[in-house]
Amino acid sequence: MIARPFVIVSGPTSANLVPFWGSDLLSVSITDQAGYESDEAVLTFKAPPFSPPPKGTRYSIKAGFVPGAAADFGSFTVSRTAFGGSAEDGETMEVHCRAADFIDKMKASGSKHYDPEGGFGTAGKIFESLAAEAGVSALVSPVIASIEIPYRMRLNQSLLDFATELADEIGAVVKPQAGKLVVLERGKAQSGSGKDLPPILIDRRRVYGWDVDIEERPAHEKTETSWYDPKKGRVGRENQSFGETGGPFSALHLTPSQAEAKKTAATMVTALTRWSGTGSFEMRGNPAAVAGAPVILTGFGTAIGAIQWVASSVSHTIDPEGGGWVTMVEVETRE
């Protein structure tokens, strides 16, 4: 028996709008991002007579294979609509949706001091405050939450930009996801709940198409980060060696404390791994594939298979009428 994909799109008027749309619905695409950007979904229809749904309309998407259970891809809100056409494909209407409906609030600019006297002092408390300003809760990795931050100032900066900047400095990734501000350790293949993500297995014999680009990064023997010691009135330096030959790689700016200097030096090490690479793989639909998961490549040779890869994004495109489901996995070298 050949497994056939199915998709369920529930909206404000129906538990499943797909039968109502029928052949007018050409495809449903979902893109899961591992980085800072919100996840997206695109519903592609045949062009007019349909009128676009209002901005903010909420859809929930599930998909799977018959027989089998449906995977929940989450809820999305309409952000914009695009129209186009060609002699080959005809006219289409694309309804673009994003997963985080609080992203507009995260773009609001403002200024604020973050120090222990104000009830902060750690990365976790700062991220929780930023999330609260956007009207949501924060889900922060315990390792990241415990990092001491003696002082930070947000000056005419958006919540998201400030959160992203802080995350970069302390080796974290921040992402609006599932109605929360999720902050995780960079390079850790974990979900927002802290559980390890199952690896995505990709066999060369089963892919529709692929490409990989690998380059060797410049070698450094250590990273160096400076910090100002107010008690001694001088600049201190923290080093982190990582077993290569070559000169040191130094941070451009001073950090506020020794603890942050150590963390920054360690974070720079992860960014200076020996090999850097990207790639993409197109395959049969895999509902279990999610961004941020480790990727294991087999049959591609030692030069590719021996490198540790992680999924930077995963896109699913489902054709309800034609019965097709294609998953595209974008990969990068794991720090």
Residue pairs with C-beta under 8 A, 6 or more apart in sequence:
1 67
3 65
3 66
3 67
3 68
4 65
4 66
4 323
5 63
5 64
5 65
5 66
5 285
5 318
5 320
5 323
5 324
5 325
6 63
6 64
6 65
6 66
6 70
6 320
7 18
7 28
7 61
7 62
7 63
7 318
7 320
8 15
8 16
8 18
8 61
8 62
8 63
8 70
9 16
9 17
9 18
9 28
9 43
9 59
9 60
9 61
10 16
10 17
10 59
10 60
10 62
11 17
11 53
11 57
11 58
11 59
11 60
12 57
12 58
14 20
17 59
18 25
18 320
21 45
22 321
23 46
23 321
24 45
24 46
24 50
25 43
25 44
25 45
25 320
25 321
26 44
26 45
26 46
26 92
26 319
26 321
27 42
27 43
27 44
27 317
27 318
27 319
27 320
28 41
28 42
28 43
28 44
28 61
28 63
28 317
28 318
28 320
29 41
29 42
29 44
29 315
29 316
29 317
29 318
30 39
30 40
30 41
30 61
30 63
30 73
30 315
30 316
31 39
31 40
31 41
31 42
31 313
31 314
31 315
31 316
32 39
32 73
32 290
32 291
32 313
32 314
32 315
33 39
33 40
33 175
33 291
33 312
33 313
34 173
34 175
34 291
34 292
34 310
34 311
34 312
34 313
35 173
35 175
35 312
36 160
36 164
36 173
36 174
36 175
37 175
38 98
38 99
38 100
38 103
38 175
38 176
38 177
39 74
39 76
39 98
39 99
39 100
39 177
40 76
40 96
40 97
40 98
40 99
41 59
41 61
41 73
41 76
41 96
41 97
41 98
41 99
42 94
42 95
42 96
42 97
43 59
43 94
43 95
43 97
44 92
44 93
44 94
44 95
45 92
45 93
45 94
45 95
46 90
46 91
46 92
46 93
47 83
47 85
47 90
47 91
47 92
47 93
48 91
48 93
50 93
52 78
52 81
52 93
52 95
53 78
53 81
53 95
54 78
55 77
55 78
55 79
55 80
56 77
56 78
56 101
57 77
57 78
58 75
58 76
58 77
58 78
58 101
59 75
59 76
59 77
59 78
59 97
60 72
60 74
60 75
60 76
61 73
61 74
61 75
61 76
62 70
62 71
62 72
62 73
63 70
63 71
63 73
63 287
63 316
63 318
63 325
64 70
64 71
64 287
65 285
65 287
65 325
71 287
71 288
73 316
74 99
74 178
75 99
76 97
76 98
76 99
77 97
77 98
77 101
78 95
78 96
78 97
79 96
79 97
79 98
80 96
81 93
81 94
81 95
81 96
82 93
82 94
82 96
83 91
83 92
83 93
83 94
84 91
84 92
84 94
85 91
85 92
99 176
99 177
99 178
100 106
100 176
100 177
100 179
101 179
102 134
102 135
102 136
102 176
102 179
103 160
103 176
105 133
105 134
105 135
105 159
106 134
106 158
106 159
106 160
106 163
106 176
106 181
107 158
107 159
107 160
108 133
108 158
108 159
109 156
109 157
109 158
110 133
110 154
110 156
110 157
110 158
110 159
111 153
111 154
111 155
111 156
111 157
112 153
112 154
113 151
113 152
113 153
114 120
114 125
114 126
114 129
114 149
114 151
114 152
114 153
114 154
115 121
115 150
115 151
115 152
116 150
119 125
120 126
120 129
120 149
120 152
121 148
121 149
121 150
122 145
122 146
122 147
122 148
122 149
123 140
123 144
123 145
123 146
123 147
123 149
123 166
123 170
123 172
123 183
124 138
124 140
124 144
124 145
124 146
124 147
125 145
126 149
126 152
126 166
127 138
127 140
127 144
127 145
127 163
127 166
127 174
127 181
127 183
128 137
128 138
128 140
130 138
130 159
130 162
130 163
130 181
131 137
131 138
131 180
131 181
132 138
133 159
134 159
134 181
136 179
136 180
136 181
137 180
137 181
138 180
138 181
138 182
138 183
139 180
139 181
139 182
139 183
139 192
139 193
140 182
140 183
141 172
141 183
141 184
141 185
141 188
141 190
141 194
142 194
143 185
144 170
144 171
144 172
144 183
144 184
144 185
145 183
147 170
147 259
147 260
147 263
148 257
148 259
148 260
149 166
149 170
149 256
149 260
150 256
150 257
150 260
151 256
152 166
154 162
157 165
160 174
160 176
163 174
163 181
163 183
164 174
166 172
166 174
167 173
167 174
167 183
167 186
169 255
169 260
169 263
169 264
169 267
170 260
170 263
170 264
170 267
171 185
171 186
171 187
171 263
171 266
171 267
171 270
172 183
172 184
172 185
172 186
173 183
173 184
173 185
173 186
174 181
174 182
174 183
175 181
175 182
175 183
175 184
176 182
177 192
178 192
180 192
182 192
184 190
184 192
186 267
186 270
186 335
187 270
187 310
187 334
187 335
189 196
189 197
189 199
189 292
189 293
189 294
189 310
189 334
190 196
190 197
190 292
191 197
191 290
191 292
197 290
197 292
197 293
197 294
198 288
198 293
199 293
199 294
199 295
199 296
200 286
200 288
200 289
200 293
200 294
200 295
200 296
200 311
200 314
200 329
201 296
201 298
202 281
202 283
202 295
202 296
202 297
202 298
202 329
203 298
203 299
204 210
204 297
204 298
204 299
204 300
205 299
206 283
206 284
207 281
207 282
207 283
208 282
208 283
208 284
208 326
209 281
209 282
210 279
210 280
210 281
210 282
210 300
211 279
211 280
212 277
212 278
212 279
212 300
212 304
212 331
213 277
213 278
213 279
214 275
214 276
214 277
214 303
214 304
214 307
215 275
215 276
215 277
216 274
216 275
216 276
217 272
217 273
217 274
217 275
217 276
218 246
219 244
219 245
219 246
219 274
220 242
220 244
220 246
220 247
220 248
220 249
220 272
221 241
221 242
221 243
221 244
221 245
221 246
221 247
221 248
222 239
222 240
222 241
222 242
222 248
222 249
223 239
223 240
223 242
223 248
223 249
223 250
223 251
223 265
223 266
223 268
223 269
223 272
224 237
224 238
224 239
224 248
224 249
224 250
224 251
224 265
225 237
225 238
225 250
225 251
225 255
225 261
225 262
225 264
225 265
225 268
226 235
226 236
226 237
226 238
226 250
226 251
226 254
226 255
226 261
227 235
227 236
227 237
227 238
227 254
227 255
227 256
227 257
227 258
227 260
227 261
228 234
228 235
228 236
228 254
228 256
229 235
229 236
229 258
235 254
236 258
236 261
237 261
238 258
238 261
238 262
238 264
238 265
239 248
239 265
240 262
240 265
240 266
240 268
240 269
242 269
242 272
244 274
249 268
249 272
251 264
251 265
251 268
255 261
255 264
270 335
271 335
273 333
273 335
275 307
275 333
276 333
277 307
277 309
277 331
277 332
277 333
278 312
278 330
278 331
278 332
278 333
279 304
279 309
279 330
279 331
279 332
280 328
280 329
280 330
280 331
281 328
281 329
281 331
282 326
282 327
282 328
283 326
283 327
283 328
283 329
284 325
284 326
284 327
285 316
285 318
285 325
285 326
285 327
286 327
287 316
289 311
289 314
289 316
289 327
289 329
290 311
290 314
291 311
291 312
291 313
291 314
292 310
292 311
293 310
293 311
294 308
294 309
294 310
294 311
294 334
295 309
295 310
295 311
295 329
295 331
296 309
297 304
297 305
297 309
298 305
299 305
307 333
308 333
308 334
309 331
309 332
309 333
309 334
310 331
310 332
310 333
310 334
311 329
311 330
311 331
312 330
312 331
312 332
313 329
313 330
314 327
314 328
314 329
314 330
315 327
315 328
315 330
316 325
316 326
316 327
316 328
317 324
317 325
317 326
317 327
317 328
318 324
318 325
319 325
